[in-house]
Amino acid sequence: MALAQLGQTGLAVSPICFGTSPLASMARLYGYAVDEERAVATVLAAFDSPINFVDTSNGYGEDGTAERRIGAAIRRAGGLPAPVVLATKVDPDPGTGDFSGDRVRASLEESMERLGVDRIPLLHLHDPERISFEEGVAPGGPVEALVDLRQRGLVEHLGVAGGPVGLLQRYLDTGEFEVVLSHNRYTLLDRSAEALFRSAADRGFGVLNAAPYGGGMLSKGPEAQKSYAYGARDDRIRQAAVAMEAACRRYDVPLAAAALQFSMRSELITSTVVGMSSPERIAQTLELAALTIPDDLWSELEQHTPARELWLD
Ligand SMILES: NC(=O)c1ccc[n+]([C@@H]2O[C@H](COP(=O)([O-])OP(=O)(O)OC[C@H]3O[C@@H](n4cnc5c(N)ncnc54)[C@H](OP(=O)(O)O)[C@@H]3O)[C@@H](O)[C@H]2O)c1
């Protein structure tokens, strides 16, 4: 799997990034629990694969469960394997909601301790929709703190990762971020992030597309996973997934392969962040990425794309 340059960061990353929120055993979002041993084994399987890019967050799971489990795997591997690029994110204080500059510094310290590393290659401002843009860029706020952490060398590069695309665009326009991550908004079922990704790619930023399966509907299937993007949506979203699954079946292509490759074939996207929580998923994902998908199936899938008013934003 050829590595790609992540914008102008100098980081070389695989076109599939290992997304670790399912490792944190968040049954409310995904519908199932994941125990520590399974989580650690998944991380070790990823380390042993052509995937060299790992996405996590201070806030995945109670008290940083995902980061703690990744840290345990790093220790078991005898240290972070050299080619692995680790990205994490700063989150508000889970008790008070504080997302000040001081909290950003504390969040990074917690992450580095849990992961057992003393430097983070890529640190994102996570879900900035939890505060206003004005609070985000205010003196003493999170953006100022992130820039300071990069200047001090604790962090190599800064990204902004979140939901609403208009807000992510505003953060990119500050000129402080080198990478953008959007989730659930560039999939078979939603294209909200396309204009954001185009403008980011045109300006030389790294572009990460997370949740190509909409959190599971397009991998486990719309019968098994009825929610899209972790919540109830207009039923026309699920109906479109059902129609897409039927079309895929006629071509003998797993829906998950089409969903994954829909993202991977876009020239705008540097890496697609896929959530996985069992070791066999790593090989399965590489197989899904390598399947041949006929042009006629792409045309059929396009016809089932939900109308714009159903997209997230
Ligand atoms: N705001 C943000 O920064 C943000 C938001 C969302 C996501 N992200 C990142 O992006 C990653 C991806 O998002 P996501 O995990 O929420 O959603 P996703 O990648 O769209 O879907 C993950 C789900 O698909 C399942 N899955 C994966 N491969 C499968 C396969 N081959 N067959 C059947 N099921 C399969 C996983 O199940 P198993 O657990 O059984 O493997 C999991 O339930 C996250 O983990 C996180 O790292 C970031």
Ligand as a Chemical Component Dictionary entry (heavy atoms), coordinates in Angstrom:
data_LIG
# 
_chem_comp.id                   LIG 
_chem_comp.type                 NON-POLYMER 
_chem_comp.pdbx_formal_charge   0 
_chem_comp.three_letter_code    LIG 
# 
loop_
_chem_comp_atom.comp_id 
_chem_comp_atom.atom_id 
_chem_comp_atom.alt_atom_id 
_chem_comp_atom.type_symbol 
_chem_comp_atom.charge 
_chem_comp_atom.model_Cartn_x 
_chem_comp_atom.model_Cartn_y 
_chem_comp_atom.model_Cartn_z 
_chem_comp_atom.pdbx_ordinal 
LIG N1  N1  N 0  -15.019 14.136 15.166 1  
LIG C1  C1  C 0  -14.076 13.292 14.820 2  
LIG O1  O1  O 0  -12.899 13.583 14.850 3  
LIG C2  C2  C 0  -14.453 11.902 14.377 4  
LIG C3  C3  C 0  -15.796 11.560 14.255 5  
LIG C4  C4  C 0  -16.103 10.297 13.805 6  
LIG C5  C5  C 0  -15.096 9.370  13.531 7  
LIG N2  N2  N 1  -13.788 9.728  13.710 8  
LIG C6  C6  C 0  -12.699 8.751  13.489 9  
LIG O2  O2  O 0  -13.014 8.000  12.340 10 
LIG C7  C7  C 0  -13.104 6.628  12.669 11 
LIG C8  C8  C 0  -14.166 5.981  11.803 12 
LIG O3  O3  O 0  -15.450 6.317  12.225 13 
LIG P1  P1  P 0  -16.401 5.229  12.934 14 
LIG O4  O4  O 0  -15.568 4.180  13.519 15 
LIG O5  O5  O -1 -17.292 5.972  13.838 16 
LIG O6  O6  O 0  -17.314 4.726  11.746 17 
LIG P2  P2  P 0  -17.063 3.851  10.430 18 
LIG O7  O7  O 0  -15.633 3.727  10.130 19 
LIG O8  O8  O 0  -17.965 4.412  9.403  20 
LIG O9  O9  O 0  -17.683 2.448  10.863 21 
LIG C9  C9  C 0  -17.158 1.716  11.911 22 
LIG C10 C10 C 0  -18.053 0.528  12.124 23 
LIG O10 O10 O 0  -17.933 -0.334 10.978 24 
LIG C11 C11 C 0  -17.638 -1.639 11.421 25 
LIG N3  N3  N 0  -16.784 -2.304 10.449 26 
LIG C12 C12 C 0  -15.552 -1.930 10.031 27 
LIG N4  N4  N 0  -15.104 -2.793 9.100  28 
LIG C13 C13 C 0  -16.063 -3.735 8.955  29 
LIG C14 C14 C 0  -16.168 -4.890 8.143  30 
LIG N5  N5  N 0  -15.200 -5.242 7.304  31 
LIG N6  N6  N 0  -17.292 -5.637 8.252  32 
LIG C15 C15 C 0  -18.290 -5.311 9.106  33 
LIG N7  N7  N 0  -18.223 -4.202 9.911  34 
LIG C16 C16 C 0  -17.128 -3.435 9.827  35 
LIG C17 C17 C 0  -16.961 -1.499 12.752 36 
LIG O11 O11 O 0  -17.199 -2.699 13.426 37 
LIG P3  P3  P 0  -16.183 -3.444 14.399 38 
LIG O12 O12 O 0  -16.072 -2.565 15.609 39 
LIG O13 O13 O 0  -16.919 -4.727 14.647 40 
LIG O14 O14 O 0  -14.872 -3.631 13.703 41 
LIG C18 C18 C 0  -17.696 -0.296 13.337 42 
LIG O15 O15 O 0  -18.910 -0.708 13.951 43 
LIG C19 C19 C 0  -13.398 6.597  14.171 44 
LIG O16 O16 O 0  -13.080 5.349  14.727 45 
LIG C20 C20 C 0  -12.540 7.748  14.623 46 
LIG O17 O17 O 0  -11.183 7.331  14.721 47 
LIG C21 C21 C 0  -13.462 10.979 14.098 48 
# 
loop_
_chem_comp_bond.comp_id 
_chem_comp_bond.atom_id_1 
_chem_comp_bond.atom_id_2 
_chem_comp_bond.value_order 
_chem_comp_bond.pdbx_ordinal 
LIG N1  C1  SING 1  
LIG C1  O1  DOUB 2  
LIG C1  C2  SING 3  
LIG C2  C3  SING 4  
LIG C2  C21 DOUB 5  
LIG C3  C4  DOUB 6  
LIG C4  C5  SING 7  
LIG C5  N2  DOUB 8  
LIG N2  C6  SING 9  
LIG N2  C21 SING 10 
LIG C6  O2  SING 11 
LIG C6  C20 SING 12 
LIG O2  C7  SING 13 
LIG C7  C8  SING 14 
LIG C7  C19 SING 15 
LIG C8  O3  SING 16 
LIG O3  P1  SING 17 
LIG P1  O4  DOUB 18 
LIG P1  O5  SING 19 
LIG P1  O6  SING 20 
LIG O6  P2  SING 21 
LIG P2  O7  DOUB 22 
LIG P2  O8  SING 23 
LIG P2  O9  SING 24 
LIG O9  C9  SING 25 
LIG C9  C10 SING 26 
LIG C10 O10 SING 27 
LIG C10 C18 SING 28 
LIG O10 C11 SING 29 
LIG C11 N3  SING 30 
LIG C11 C17 SING 31 
LIG N3  C12 SING 32 
LIG N3  C16 SING 33 
LIG C12 N4  DOUB 34 
LIG N4  C13 SING 35 
LIG C13 C14 SING 36 
LIG C13 C16 DOUB 37 
LIG C14 N5  SING 38 
LIG C14 N6  DOUB 39 
LIG N6  C15 SING 40 
LIG C15 N7  DOUB 41 
LIG N7  C16 SING 42 
LIG C17 O11 SING 43 
LIG C17 C18 SING 44 
LIG O11 P3  SING 45 
LIG P3  O12 DOUB 46 
LIG P3  O13 SING 47 
LIG P3  O14 SING 48 
LIG C18 O15 SING 49 
LIG C19 O16 SING 50 
LIG C19 C20 SING 51 
LIG C20 O17 SING 52 
# 
